[in-house]
Amino acid sequence: MLPAISKENKLAEFCDVFCENGWFTPEDTRVIMKAAKKHKLKVRVHADEFQDSEAATTAVKLRAYAADHLMAVSSKGIKSLAKKNSITVATILPGTTVFLGLKQFAPAREMIDQGIEVAIGTDFNPGSCAFNSQALMMNLAIANCKLSLEEAFNGVTKTAAKSLRRNKVGYIGEGAKADLLVWNLESLEQIPYYSTESASKIDLFLKNGKPFTLKKVEKVGLVKA
C-alpha cells in the first residue's frame, strides 16, 4: 500500500505502526517504517498500549516522531525516550484508558520528570475512544497522570504540534502562525474545569490572523453546533 499512497498527493503524511504483542513485532515495525521513509512518509508508533512490547524503544531507535499510548511502557522504554538524541515525542491518550474501562494511565509524570516531552491527544475513534475534547484530555491528564496545569496546556498545544512536525503552530511568538482561539473565560484553569463545555466558551477563531467564522469551523469539524 505504501507506494500507492505515496503517489497520491496529500493522501497521507504519516505512517503509523501498531507495534504491540499480537500485532506488529519490533522487527515488523522496522521493515514497515523503512518502507514508509523510502516513500517519503513520516513515521510514528502506536506503542505499548496494553503490554510492554518494546515499542517505545523501537520508536526511538527508528527515530519515529512520536510514540503514542504508552500505558504499559517499561522503565527501559522510558529511559530510551529520555535519551538526549531521541526525537520521539511521548503522546499520552488518557481518554482511551477511561473508555476501555482500564485502570492504568500512561506514567506521564515520571516521563516529564526524566525530561521527556509529553503531548496529549484524544485518540478519538469508533473503536477505543469516543471522547473528542482536548479540554477533557487536559482534565484527565491533570487528575490521573499528575500533570500540572501548565504541562497539560503545553501538551495539547506546542508539544502536540511538535509530534506532528508542525513547527509554526501551537504557541504564540514571533514567526508563528496566528492560529488562535479567544476564550470567554477568566483563567486558564477554567478550560479543563469546564471540560466538554469549553468549546461553547470560545468567542473567536483566528486562522492566519484572520477571523474564522463558526460556519467554516463546523464545516471542517472543529466543533459541532
Phi and psi in degrees as GROMACS dihedral restraints (atoms count N, CA, C in turn):
[ dihedral_restraints ]
;  ai    aj    ak    al  type     phi  dphi    fc
    3     4     5     6     1   -60.8    20    10
    4     5     6     7     1   -44.3    20    10
    6     7     8     9     1   -60.7    20    10
    7     8     9    10     1   -40.6    20    10
    9    10    11    12     1   -66.1    20    10
   10    11    12    13     1   -41.3    20    10
   12    13    14    15     1   -65.7    20    10
   13    14    15    16     1   -40.5    20    10
   15    16    17    18     1   -66.6    20    10
   16    17    18    19     1   -26.0    20    10
   18    19    20    21     1   -75.7    20    10
   19    20    21    22     1   -23.3    20    10
   21    22    23    24     1   -85.7    20    10
   22    23    24    25     1   113.4    20    10
   24    25    26    27     1   -58.9    20    10
   25    26    27    28     1   122.3    20    10
   27    28    29    30     1    65.4    20    10
   28    29    30    31     1    16.8    20    10
   30    31    32    33     1   -69.7    20    10
   31    32    33    34     1   -38.4    20    10
   33    34    35    36     1  -151.0    20    10
   34    35    36    37     1   148.7    20    10
   36    37    38    39     1  -112.5    20    10
   37    38    39    40     1   -33.6    20    10
   39    40    41    42     1  -118.5    20    10
   40    41    42    43     1   151.7    20    10
   42    43    44    45     1  -111.9    20    10
   43    44    45    46     1   120.5    20    10
   45    46    47    48     1  -109.6    20    10
   46    47    48    49     1   120.5    20    10
   48    49    50    51     1  -104.6    20    10
   49    50    51    52     1   128.8    20    10
   51    52    53    54     1   -83.7    20    10
   52    53    54    55     1    83.9    20    10
   54    55    56    57     1   -88.4    20    10
   55    56    57    58     1    98.4    20    10
   57    58    59    60     1  -155.8    20    10
   58    59    60    61     1   148.0    20    10
   60    61    62    63     1   -56.6    20    10
   61    62    63    64     1   127.2    20    10
   63    64    65    66     1    96.3    20    10
   64    65    66    67     1    -8.5    20    10
   66    67    68    69     1  -121.1    20    10
   67    68    69    70     1  -110.5    20    10
   69    70    71    72     1   -99.9    20    10
   70    71    72    73     1   131.4    20    10
   72    73    74    75     1   -76.1    20    10
   73    74    75    76     1   167.5    20    10
   75    76    77    78     1   -55.2    20    10
   76    77    78    79     1   -37.1    20    10
   78    79    80    81     1   -69.4    20    10
   79    80    81    82     1   -41.2    20    10
   81    82    83    84     1   -57.6    20    10
   82    83    84    85     1   -44.1    20    10
   84    85    86    87     1   -61.3    20    10
   85    86    87    88     1   -41.8    20    10
   87    88    89    90     1   -60.3    20    10
   88    89    90    91     1   -44.3    20    10
   90    91    92    93     1   -64.1    20    10
   91    92    93    94     1   -46.1    20    10
   93    94    95    96     1   -65.1    20    10
   94    95    96    97     1   -44.5    20    10
   96    97    98    99     1   -67.8    20    10
   97    98    99   100     1   -35.7    20    10
   99   100   101   102     1   -62.2    20    10
  100   101   102   103     1   -42.6    20    10
  102   103   104   105     1   -67.0    20    10
  103   104   105   106     1   -39.9    20    10
  105   106   107   108     1   -61.8    20    10
  106   107   108   109     1   -45.4    20    10
  108   109   110   111     1   -63.6    20    10
  109   110   111   112     1   -37.1    20    10
  111   112   113   114     1   -59.0    20    10
  112   113   114   115     1   -33.2    20    10
  114   115   116   117     1  -101.1    20    10
  115   116   117   118     1    26.5    20    10
  117   118   119   120     1    67.3    20    10
  118   119   120   121     1    27.0    20    10
  120   121   122   123     1  -102.9    20    10
  121   122   123   124     1   139.3    20    10
  123   124   125   126     1   -75.3    20    10
  124   125   126   127     1   158.0    20    10
  126   127   128   129     1  -126.8    20    10
  127   128   129   130     1   147.1    20    10
  129   130   131   132     1  -147.0    20    10
  130   131   132   133     1   166.0    20    10
  132   133   134   135     1  -129.8    20    10
  133   134   135   136     1   132.2    20    10
  135   136   137   138     1   -78.9    20    10
  136   137   138   139     1   108.1    20    10
  138   139   140   141     1  -123.5    20    10
  139   140   141   142     1   129.7    20    10
  141   142   143   144     1    48.6    20    10
  142   143   144   145     1    50.4    20    10
  144   145   146   147     1   -76.9    20    10
  145   146   147   148     1   -48.0    20    10
  147   148   149   150     1  -107.2    20    10
  148   149   150   151     1   -31.9    20    10
  150   151   152   153     1  -141.4    20    10
  151   152   153   154     1   159.0    20    10
  153   154   155   156     1   -72.9    20    10
  154   155   156   157     1   110.2    20    10
  156   157   158   159     1  -113.4    20    10
  157   158   159   160     1    15.3    20    10
  159   160   161   162     1    61.6    20    10
  160   161   162   163     1    24.0    20    10
  162   163   164   165     1   -72.2    20    10
  163   164   165   166     1   -40.0    20    10
  165   166   167   168     1   -62.7    20    10
  166   167   168   169     1   -44.6    20    10
  168   169   170   171     1   -61.8    20    10
  169   170   171   172     1   -40.4    20    10
  171   172   173   174     1   -63.9    20    10
  172   173   174   175     1   -42.3    20    10
  174   175   176   177     1   -60.2    20    10
  175   176   177   178     1   -41.9    20    10
  177   178   179   180     1   -67.4    20    10
  178   179   180   181     1   -45.3    20    10
  180   181   182   183     1   -60.3    20    10
  181   182   183   184     1   -37.2    20    10
  183   184   185   186     1   -92.5    20    10
  184   185   186   187     1     5.3    20    10
  186   187   188   189     1    56.9    20    10
  187   188   189   190     1    46.6    20    10
  189   190   191   192     1   -71.6    20    10
  190   191   192   193     1   148.9    20    10
  192   193   194   195     1   -73.7    20    10
  193   194   195   196     1   -23.8    20    10
  195   196   197   198     1  -153.4    20    10
  196   197   198   199     1   149.4    20    10
  198   199   200   201     1  -119.0    20    10
  199   200   201   202     1   115.7    20    10
  201   202   203   204     1  -104.2    20    10
  202   203   204   205     1   143.7    20    10
  204   205   206   207     1    96.5    20    10
  205   206   207   208     1   -87.2    20    10
  207   208   209   210     1    63.0    20    10
  208   209   210   211     1    24.0    20    10
  210   211   212   213     1   -65.2    20    10
  211   212   213   214     1   -29.6    20    10
  213   214   215   216     1  -116.7    20    10
  214   215   216   217     1    23.2    20    10
  216   217   218   219     1   -62.7    20    10
  217   218   219   220     1   141.8    20    10
  219   220   221   222     1   -86.9    20    10
  220   221   222   223     1   169.5    20    10
  222   223   224   225     1   -62.8    20    10
  223   224   225   226     1   -33.4    20    10
  225   226   227   228     1   -64.4    20    10
  226   227   228   229     1   -41.4    20    10
  228   229   230   231     1   -64.3    20    10
  229   230   231   232     1   -40.3    20    10
  231   232   233   234     1   -64.2    20    10
  232   233   234   235     1   -42.2    20    10
  234   235   236   237     1   -62.3    20    10
  235   236   237   238     1   -36.9    20    10
  237   238   239   240     1   -64.8    20    10
  238   239   240   241     1   -46.1    20    10
  240   241   242   243     1   -62.6    20    10
  241   242   243   244     1   -28.4    20    10
  243   244   245   246     1   -83.8    20    10
  244   245   246   247     1    -4.8    20    10
  246   247   248   249     1   -61.9    20    10
  247   248   249   250     1   144.8    20    10
  249   250   251   252     1   -61.1    20    10
  250   251   252   253     1   -31.5    20    10
  252   253   254   255     1   -90.7    20    10
  253   254   255   256     1     4.5    20    10
  255   256   257   258     1   -74.8    20    10
  256   257   258   259     1   135.2    20    10
  258   259   260   261     1  -107.9    20    10
  259   260   261   262     1     5.2    20    10
  261   262   263   264     1   -85.8    20    10
  262   263   264   265     1   120.4    20    10
  264   265   266   267     1   -83.8    20    10
  265   266   267   268     1   135.7    20    10
  267   268   269   270     1   -87.7    20    10
  268   269   270   271     1   116.9    20    10
  270   271   272   273     1  -106.7    20    10
  271   272   273   274     1   119.3    20    10
  273   274   275   276     1   -97.4    20    10
  274   275   276   277     1   147.1    20    10
  276   277   278   279     1  -132.0    20    10
  277   278   279   280     1    72.7    20    10
  279   280   281   282     1   -63.2    20    10
  280   281   282   283     1   -24.1    20    10
  282   283   284   285     1   -62.9    20    10
  283   284   285   286     1   -30.0    20    10
  285   286   287   288     1   -65.3    20    10
  286   287   288   289     1   -41.6    20    10
  288   289   290   291     1   -58.2    20    10
  289   290   291   292     1   -45.8    20    10
  291   292   293   294     1   -67.6    20    10
  292   293   294   295     1   -47.9    20    10
  294   295   296   297     1   -63.5    20    10
  295   296   297   298     1   -38.4    20    10
  297   298   299   300     1   -84.4    20    10
  298   299   300   301     1    -0.4    20    10
  300   301   302   303     1    69.3    20    10
  301   302   303   304     1    29.6    20    10
  303   304   305   306     1   -91.0    20    10
  304   305   306   307     1   169.4    20    10
  306   307   308   309     1  -105.7    20    10
  307   308   309   310     1   -20.0    20    10
  309   310   311   312     1   -99.2    20    10
  310   311   312   313     1   122.7    20    10
  312   313   314   315     1   -98.9    20    10
  313   314   315   316     1   157.6    20    10
  315   316   317   318     1   -61.7    20    10
  316   317   318   319     1   141.0    20    10
  318   319   320   321     1   -77.5    20    10
  319   320   321   322     1    63.0    20    10
  321   322   323   324     1   -64.6    20    10
  322   323   324   325     1   -36.2    20    10
  324   325   326   327     1   -60.8    20    10
  325   326   327   328     1   -45.4    20    10
  327   328   329   330     1   -64.0    20    10
  328   329   330   331     1   -40.7    20    10
  330   331   332   333     1   -65.4    20    10
  331   332   333   334     1   -45.0    20    10
  333   334   335   336     1   -63.2    20    10
  334   335   336   337     1   -40.9    20    10
  336   337   338   339     1   -63.0    20    10
  337   338   339   340     1   -22.0    20    10
  339   340   341   342     1   -96.3    20    10
  340   341   342   343     1     9.7    20    10
  342   343   344   345     1    88.9    20    10
  343   344   345   346     1    12.2    20    10
  345   346   347   348     1   -84.9    20    10
  346   347   348   349     1   136.9    20    10
  348   349   350   351     1   -78.1    20    10
  349   350   351   352     1   126.5    20    10
  351   352   353   354     1  -117.2    20    10
  352   353   354   355     1   121.6    20    10
  354   355   356   357     1  -100.9    20    10
  355   356   357   358     1   163.0    20    10
  357   358   359   360     1  -128.5    20    10
  358   359   360   361     1   132.7    20    10
  360   361   362   363     1  -134.3    20    10
  361   362   363   364     1   169.7    20    10
  363   364   365   366     1   -88.2    20    10
  364   365   366   367     1   -29.9    20    10
  366   367   368   369     1    59.0    20    10
  367   368   369   370     1    30.5    20    10
  369   370   371   372     1   -59.2    20    10
  370   371   372   373     1   115.0    20    10
  372   373   374   375     1  -162.5    20    10
  373   374   375   376     1   160.6    20    10
  375   376   377   378     1   -73.8    20    10
  376   377   378   379     1   -12.9    20    10
  378   379   380   381     1   -95.6    20    10
  379   380   381   382     1   -37.9    20    10
  381   382   383   384     1  -133.9    20    10
  382   383   384   385     1    -1.6    20    10
  384   385   386   387     1  -162.8    20    10
  385   386   387   388     1   116.4    20    10
  387   388   389   390     1   -99.5    20    10
  388   389   390   391     1    11.0    20    10
  390   391   392   393     1   -93.8    20    10
  391   392   393   394     1   128.2    20    10
  393   394   395   396     1  -120.8    20    10
  394   395   396   397     1    23.6    20    10
  396   397   398   399     1  -109.8    20    10
  397   398   399   400     1   118.1    20    10
  399   400   401   402     1   -68.0    20    10
  400   401   402   403     1   -30.8    20    10
  402   403   404   405     1   -62.5    20    10
  403   404   405   406     1   -39.1    20    10
  405   406   407   408     1   -65.1    20    10
  406   407   408   409     1   -38.2    20    10
  408   409   410   411     1   -64.7    20    10
  409   410   411   412     1   -36.6    20    10
  411   412   413   414     1   -59.8    20    10
  412   413   414   415     1   -45.7    20    10
  414   415   416   417     1   -57.5    20    10
  415   416   417   418     1   -48.9    20    10
  417   418   419   420     1   -66.0    20    10
  418   419   420   421     1   -38.0    20    10
  420   421   422   423     1   -66.9    20    10
  421   422   423   424     1   -38.3    20    10
  423   424   425   426     1   -68.9    20    10
  424   425   426   427     1   -45.3    20    10
  426   427   428   429     1   -74.6    20    10
  427   428   429   430     1   -37.0    20    10
  429   430   431   432     1  -112.3    20    10
  430   431   432   433     1   -22.1    20    10
  432   433   434   435     1  -108.4    20    10
  433   434   435   436     1     2.0    20    10
  435   436   437   438     1    64.0    20    10
  436   437   438   439     1    32.4    20    10
  438   439   440   441     1   -82.1    20    10
  439   440   441   442     1   150.3    20    10
  441   442   443   444     1   -77.3    20    10
  442   443   444   445     1   167.0    20    10
  444   445   446   447     1   -57.5    20    10
  445   446   447   448     1   -45.5    20    10
  447   448   449   450     1   -64.9    20    10
  448   449   450   451     1   -39.3    20    10
  450   451   452   453     1   -65.8    20    10
  451   452   453   454     1   -40.1    20    10
  453   454   455   456     1   -66.6    20    10
  454   455   456   457     1   -42.6    20    10
  456   457   458   459     1   -64.2    20    10
  457   458   459   460     1   -42.0    20    10
  459   460   461   462     1   -63.4    20    10
  460   461   462   463     1   -34.7    20    10
  462   463   464   465     1   -66.7    20    10
  463   464   465   466     1   -28.5    20    10
  465   466   467   468     1   -98.4    20    10
  466   467   468   469     1     1.2    20    10
  468   469   470   471     1  -121.7    20    10
  469   470   471   472     1   -95.1    20    10
  471   472   473   474     1   -61.5    20    10
  472   473   474   475     1   -45.0    20    10
  474   475   476   477     1   -72.0    20    10
  475   476   477   478     1   -36.7    20    10
  477   478   479   480     1   -62.3    20    10
  478   479   480   481     1   -42.1    20    10
  480   481   482   483     1   -63.2    20    10
  481   482   483   484     1   -39.1    20    10
  483   484   485   486     1   -63.4    20    10
  484   485   486   487     1   -37.9    20    10
  486   487   488   489     1   -64.1    20    10
  487   488   489   490     1   -23.4    20    10
  489   490   491   492     1  -100.5    20    10
  490   491   492   493     1     6.1    20    10
  492   493   494   495     1    57.6    20    10
  493   494   495   496     1    42.5    20    10
  495   496   497   498     1  -105.1    20    10
  496   497   498   499     1    92.7    20    10
  498   499   500   501     1   -84.2    20    10
  499   500   501   502     1   -11.6    20    10
  501   502   503   504     1  -114.1    20    10
  502   503   504   505     1    16.4    20    10
  504   505   506   507     1  -131.2    20    10
  505   506   507   508     1   167.5    20    10
  507   508   509   510     1    93.6    20    10
  508   509   510   511     1     0.2    20    10
  510   511   512   513     1  -154.0    20    10
  511   512   513   514     1   162.9    20    10
  513   514   515   516     1  -107.2    20    10
  514   515   516   517     1   117.3    20    10
  516   517   518   519     1  -177.7    20    10
  517   518   519   520     1   169.6    20    10
  519   520   521   522     1   -61.1    20    10
  520   521   522   523     1   129.6    20    10
  522   523   524   525     1    91.4    20    10
  523   524   525   526     1   -11.5    20    10
  525   526   527   528     1   -82.6    20    10
  526   527   528   529     1   153.9    20    10
  528   529   530   531     1   -73.0    20    10
  529   530   531   532     1   140.4    20    10
  531   532   533   534     1   -86.8    20    10
  532   533   534   535     1    63.1    20    10
  534   535   536   537     1   -95.7    20    10
  535   536   537   538     1   102.9    20    10
  537   538   539   540     1  -133.5    20    10
  538   539   540   541     1   151.8    20    10
  540   541   542   543     1  -113.2    20    10
  541   542   543   544     1   134.6    20    10
  543   544   545   546     1  -108.6    20    10
  544   545   546   547     1   116.8    20    10
  546   547   548   549     1   -99.4    20    10
  547   548   549   550     1   142.6    20    10
  549   550   551   552     1   -90.6    20    10
  550   551   552   553     1    67.8    20    10
  552   553   554   555     1  -137.3    20    10
  553   554   555   556     1   161.1    20    10
  555   556   557   558     1   -90.9    20    10
  556   557   558   559     1   -23.2    20    10
  558   559   560   561     1  -156.9    20    10
  559   560   561   562     1   160.8    20    10
  561   562   563   564     1   -60.3    20    10
  562   563   564   565     1   -34.5    20    10
  564   565   566   567     1   -57.7    20    10
  565   566   567   568     1   -27.1    20    10
  567   568   569   570     1   -73.5    20    10
  568   569   570   571     1   -17.7    20    10
  570   571   572   573     1   -64.3    20    10
  571   572   573   574     1   -55.9    20    10
  573   574   575   576     1   -71.7    20    10
  574   575   576   577     1   -25.3    20    10
  576   577   578   579     1   -64.2    20    10
  577   578   579   580     1   -47.0    20    10
  579   580   581   582     1   -77.0    20    10
  580   581   582   583     1   -17.0    20    10
  582   583   584   585     1    51.5    20    10
  583   584   585   586     1  -114.3    20    10
  585   586   587   588     1   -68.6    20    10
  586   587   588   589     1   -13.0    20    10
  588   589   590   591     1   -91.0    20    10
  589   590   591   592     1    -3.3    20    10
  591   592   593   594     1   -59.6    20    10
  592   593   594   595     1   -37.7    20    10
  594   595   596   597     1   -59.6    20    10
  595   596   597   598     1   -30.7    20    10
  597   598   599   600     1   -72.6    20    10
  598   599   600   601     1    -9.8    20    10
  600   601   602   603     1  -104.5    20    10
  601   602   603   604     1    15.1    20    10
  603   604   605   606     1   -91.1    20    10
  604   605   606   607     1   120.7    20    10
  606   607   608   609     1   -87.8    20    10
  607   608   609   610     1   -29.9    20    10
  609   610   611   612     1  -151.5    20    10
  610   611   612   613     1   134.4    20    10
  612   613   614   615     1  -105.9    20    10
  613   614   615   616     1   133.6    20    10
  615   616   617   618     1  -120.6    20    10
  616   617   618   619     1   130.5    20    10
  618   619   620   621     1  -121.7    20    10
  619   620   621   622     1   117.5    20    10
  621   622   623   624     1    55.2    20    10
  622   623   624   625     1    36.4    20    10
  624   625   626   627     1    82.0    20    10
  625   626   627   628     1    -0.7    20    10
  627   628   629   630     1  -113.4    20    10
  628   629   630   631     1   144.6    20    10
  630   631   632   633     1   -56.3    20    10
  631   632   633   634     1   138.0    20    10
  633   634   635   636     1  -116.2    20    10
  634   635   636   637     1   112.7    20    10
  636   637   638   639     1   -69.6    20    10
  637   638   639   640     1   156.6    20    10
  639   640   641   642     1   -59.0    20    10
  640   641   642   643     1   -36.1    20    10
  642   643   644   645     1   -61.9    20    10
  643   644   645   646     1   -41.4    20    10
  645   646   647   648     1   -68.0    20    10
  646   647   648   649     1   -39.5    20    10
  648   649   650   651     1   -62.4    20    10
  649   650   651   652     1   -44.2    20    10
  651   652   653   654     1   -62.1    20    10
  652   653   654   655     1   -37.6    20    10
  654   655   656   657     1   -63.5    20    10
  655   656   657   658     1   -38.1    20    10
  657   658   659   660     1   -90.9    20    10
  658   659   660   661     1     2.2    20    10
  660   661   662   663     1    82.0    20    10
  661   662   663   664     1    19.8    20    10
  663   664   665   666     1   -74.8    20    10
  664   665   666   667     1   -36.4    20    10
  666   667   668   669     1  -140.4    20    10
  667   668   669   670     1   164.1    20    10
  669   670   671   672     1  -114.2    20    10
  670   671   672   673     1   142.5    20    10
